[in-house]
Amino acid sequence: MRNEFNHARNDSPRSGGSKRTAPVAWGAIVATAIAVILWLTLHA
């Protein structure tokens, strides 16, 4: 029980952090790509 609890507790912040960071990072990349495409389209 201790090993499982410690493993879950130690692994949770890392996996949770990556799960929280990944969507934000991809969202920022997608938003930036859309913004660049729109800017190039409007200013072409």
Secondary structure, DSSP 4 states (H G I P E B T S, - for coil): -HHHHHHHHHHHHHHHHHHHHHHHHHHHHHHHHHHHHHHHHHH-
